[in-house]
Amino acid sequence: FSMYRCLILLSTYNGEKYLPELLESVLAQKDIYVDILARDDGSTDKTVEILKKYDRVKVYGGNNLKPAKSFLDLIWKADINYDYYALCDQDDVWKEEKIISAVKCIENIDKPALYSSAVEVVDKDLTFIRKSFTDNTFKNPLYDILTYGTPGCTFVFNKELMKKLKQYKPSVISMHDSWISFVCLAVNGFFYSDQNAYIMYRQHDANVLGAQRHSLKDTLTGIVKNKNVLRSDMAKEILKGYSEMMPEKTKEAFIVFTEYKENLKYKLKILMLPYNKKKTTKRTFEKVKLRIVFNTI
């Protein structure tokens, strides 16, 4: 049995409170060798000091890029000599079989492969709140591009996908986990969605991102006036970087999505998509369609 090597990509920002617990859980992974590459996003607390205490953690710092660009930078800096790669958030706690369970699901795949799993949503004291699962297996490219929303902290992927990620540097991305999924879809990769949860996904007041619930007013304001980078802009980047590798059906879906604002036929095609309850909640799907109406996705 030759032990697989996995590089954990960790972006930190003022994470001193929960970071030691996270690091201990990552370094205690069973049956797999792990190193951590950490990028600190401009912390002003003791985060970097904590990271430097661990032998298997390599840390570097930089300007405050926010999570999406920070994780993208980690991908660029990552050594290509690992068998697997995983994304990691600073305030979660991992179960010891997290990485090896993922590897067993994708180890015999000889093309780009991306694993994701359910999470146990917990409060700041790790008290269980609920289990959350999003099916990340892609069936209908257009539906999947529109509704994708799996937490990146569950991602484990192989060297083949890392090579593809390193081939093109996008000038805009909405979120790093969406970008990784889009690349995997574009290059006809393999997706595995595990309904088991190996991660305690901590929700607390200082979360940069997370499973927050928003009021109806906030939700509607966000739909009408979305000021974030749009997913459709990120899809344009996919076409720029990967169109030559894309299966025809996937390419068509990306074109429909990137041009829906100017093309009524494409907009109607998206609005006519039937709801798939295995892939997303009704509420999420309705929000997506509203965003299509207002050109804010």
C-alpha positions in Angstrom: 0.0 0.0 0.0 1.7 3.2 -1.1 0.2 6.1 0.7 -1.4 8.9 -1.4 -0.2 12.5 -0.9 -2.8 15.3 -0.6 -2.1 19.0 -0.5 -4.7 21.0 1.5 -5.3 24.6 0.2 -6.2 26.9 3.1 -7.0 30.6 2.9 -7.0 32.4 6.2 -8.2 35.8 7.5 -8.2 36.7 11.2 -8.9 33.1 12.0 -7.0 32.7 15.3 -10.1 31.7 17.3 -10.9 28.4 15.6 -7.7 27.8 13.5 -5.8 25.5 15.9 -8.8 23.1 16.1 -9.1 23.0 12.3 -5.3 22.4 11.8 -5.3 19.6 14.4 -8.2 17.9 12.6 -6.6 18.2 9.1 -3.2 17.0 10.2 -4.9 14.0 11.9 -6.2 12.6 8.6 -6.1 8.8 8.5 -4.4 6.6 5.8 -3.2 9.6 3.7 -0.2 11.9 3.9 -1.3 15.6 4.0 0.6 18.9 3.7 -1.1 22.3 4.0 -0.4 25.3 1.8 -1.9 28.3 3.5 -2.3 31.8 2.1 -3.0 34.5 4.7 -5.3 37.2 3.3 -3.9 40.1 5.4 -4.7 39.0 8.9 -4.1 41.4 11.8 -4.4 38.8 14.6 -2.2 35.8 15.5 -3.3 33.7 12.5 0.1 33.6 10.8 1.9 32.9 14.1 -0.4 29.9 14.7 0.2 28.6 11.1 4.0 28.8 11.5 3.9 26.5 14.6 3.2 23.5 12.4 5.9 21.6 10.4 3.5 20.4 7.7 2.1 23.9 7.0 3.7 26.1 4.5 2.4 29.7 4.8 2.7 32.8 2.7 1.0 36.1 2.9 -0.3 38.8 0.6 -2.8 41.6 0.0 -6.4 41.2 1.1 -7.9 39.5 -2.1 -11.0 38.0 -0.5 -11.7 34.3 -0.5 -12.3 33.7 -4.3 -9.1 35.3 -5.5 -7.1 34.0 -2.5 -8.0 30.4 -3.3 -7.2 31.0 -7.0 -3.8 32.2 -5.9 -3.3 29.0 -3.9 -4.1 27.0 -7.0 -1.4 28.9 -8.9 1.2 28.4 -6.1 0.3 24.7 -5.5 3.0 22.1 -6.3 1.8 19.7 -9.0 3.5 16.7 -7.4 0.6 15.6 -5.2 -1.9 12.9 -6.0 -4.9 14.9 -4.6 -5.8 18.4 -3.6 -8.5 19.7 -1.2 -9.9 23.1 -0.2 -10.2 24.0 3.4 -11.9 26.8 5.4 -10.3 28.1 8.6 -13.1 27.5 11.1 -14.4 24.0 10.3 -13.5 20.7 11.9 -12.7 17.6 9.8 -13.4 14.0 10.7 -10.3 11.9 10.4 -11.5 9.9 7.4 -12.5 12.9 5.4 -9.8 12.8 2.7 -9.4 9.1 2.4 -13.2 8.7 2.0 -13.0 11.1 -0.9 -10.0 9.5 -2.5 -11.7 6.1 -2.5 -14.5 7.6 -4.6 -12.3 9.0 -7.3 -9.0 7.1 -7.2 -9.7 4.9 -10.2 -10.8 7.8 -12.5 -8.1 8.6 -15.1 -9.5 12.0 -16.2 -10.2 15.2 -14.2 -12.3 14.3 -11.2 -14.0 16.4 -8.5 -15.5 15.0 -5.2 -17.8 16.9 -3.0 -19.9 15.8 0.1 -22.6 16.8 2.5 -21.7 18.9 5.5 -22.9 18.9 9.1 -23.8 22.5 9.8 -22.9 23.2 13.4 -22.9 26.3 15.7 -19.8 28.0 17.1 -19.6 25.3 19.8 -19.9 22.4 17.2 -23.5 21.6 18.2 -25.2 19.9 15.3 -27.8 22.1 13.5 -28.6 20.2 10.3 -27.1 18.2 7.6 -26.8 19.9 4.2 -26.3 18.1 0.9 -26.2 19.4 -2.7 -26.0 17.0 -5.5 -23.0 18.0 -7.5 -23.2 15.3 -10.2 -23.8 17.1 -13.5 -26.6 15.8 -15.8 -27.9 18.8 -17.8 -25.1 21.3 -18.4 -27.4 24.4 -18.6 -29.3 23.5 -15.4 -26.1 22.7 -13.6 -24.3 25.9 -14.6 -27.3 27.9 -13.3 -27.9 26.2 -10.0 -24.5 25.0 -8.9 -23.9 25.7 -5.2 -21.8 23.1 -3.4 -19.5 24.3 -0.5 -15.9 24.3 -1.7 -14.7 23.2 1.7 -15.9 19.7 0.8 -13.9 19.6 -2.5 -11.2 17.0 -3.1 -9.9 16.7 -6.7 -7.2 14.8 -8.5 -3.9 15.9 -10.2 -5.6 15.8 -13.6 -8.0 18.5 -12.6 -5.3 20.6 -11.0 -3.4 20.5 -14.2 -6.4 21.9 -16.1 -7.0 24.6 -13.4 -3.4 25.7 -13.9 -3.9 26.1 -17.7 -5.9 29.3 -17.6 -6.0 32.2 -15.2 -9.4 33.9 -15.3 -9.6 37.7 -15.0 -12.9 37.5 -13.1 -14.5 34.8 -10.9 -17.6 35.0 -8.7 -16.5 32.2 -6.4 -13.5 29.8 -6.4 -15.7 26.7 -5.9 -18.0 27.6 -8.8 -14.9 28.1 -11.0 -13.4 24.7 -10.1 -16.8 23.0 -10.9 -17.1 25.0 -14.2 -13.6 23.9 -15.3 -14.3 20.3 -14.4 -17.6 20.5 -16.4 -15.8 22.2 -19.3 -13.1 19.6 -19.7 -15.6 16.7 -19.4 -14.5 15.7 -16.0 -16.0 13.3 -13.5 -18.1 14.4 -10.6 -18.8 12.5 -7.4 -21.4 13.7 -4.8 -21.2 11.9 -1.4 -24.2 12.1 0.8 -22.1 11.3 3.8 -20.7 14.3 5.8 -17.1 14.3 7.0 -16.9 18.0 7.9 -18.4 20.1 10.7 -19.2 23.4 8.9 -19.2 26.0 11.6 -21.5 28.9 11.6 -20.7 31.9 13.7 -20.9 35.7 13.8 -17.6 36.3 12.1 -18.0 33.9 9.1 -16.8 35.5 5.9 -19.1 33.1 4.0 -21.5 30.5 5.2 -24.9 29.1 5.3 -26.6 32.2 6.4 -30.4 32.7 6.0 -31.4 36.1 4.5 -34.6 38.1 4.8 -37.0 38.3 1.8 -36.2 42.0 1.4 -32.4 41.3 1.3 -32.9 38.4 -1.1 -35.0 40.5 -3.5 -32.7 43.5 -3.4 -29.8 41.1 -4.2 -31.7 39.7 -7.1 -32.5 43.0 -8.6 -29.3 44.8 -7.9 -26.6 42.2 -7.7 -23.3 44.1 -7.6 -21.1 41.0 -7.3 -19.2 39.4 -10.2 -21.8 37.6 -12.2 -21.7 33.9 -12.8 -22.3 34.6 -16.5 -19.1 36.7 -16.6 -17.2 33.8 -15.2 -18.8 31.5 -17.8 -17.3 33.8 -20.5 -13.9 33.2 -18.9 -14.5 29.4 -19.2 -15.2 29.8 -22.9 -12.1 31.9 -23.3 -9.9 29.4 -21.5 -11.3 26.0 -22.3 -13.6 26.1 -25.4 -11.3 23.8 -27.4 -11.7 21.0 -24.9 -15.4 21.3 -24.3 -18.0 18.7 -25.4 -20.5 20.3 -27.8 -23.5 20.1 -25.5 -21.6 21.7 -22.7 -20.2 24.4 -24.9 -23.8 25.2 -26.2 -24.9 25.5 -22.5 -22.1 28.0 -21.7 -22.9 30.1 -24.8 -26.6 30.2 -23.9 -25.7 31.3 -20.4 -23.2 33.9 -21.4 -25.4 35.5 -24.0 -28.9 35.3 -22.4 -29.0 39.1 -21.7 -28.8 40.0 -25.3 -30.6 37.0 -26.8 -34.3 36.6 -26.0 -34.4 33.1 -27.4 -31.6 32.1 -24.9 -33.3 33.8 -22.0 -36.6 31.9 -22.8 -34.7 28.7 -23.1 -33.4 29.2 -19.5 -36.8 30.3 -18.2 -38.4 27.2 -19.6 -36.1 24.8 -17.9 -38.1 22.3 -15.8 -37.4 22.2 -12.1 -35.3 19.2 -10.9 -35.8 18.7 -7.2 -32.8 16.3 -6.9 -30.5 19.1 -7.9 -31.8 22.2 -6.0 -34.6 23.5 -3.8 -37.6 25.1 -5.4 -36.8 28.4 -3.7 -33.2 28.5 -5.1 -34.5 27.6 -8.6 -37.1 30.4 -8.5 -34.4 32.9 -7.3 -32.2 31.8 -10.3 -35.1 32.4 -12.7 -35.7 35.9 -11.2 -32.0 36.7 -11.6 -32.3 35.7 -15.3 -35.3 38.1 -15.7 -33.3 40.9 -14.1 -30.0 40.0 -15.9 -28.2 39.6 -12.5 -26.7 36.1 -12.6 
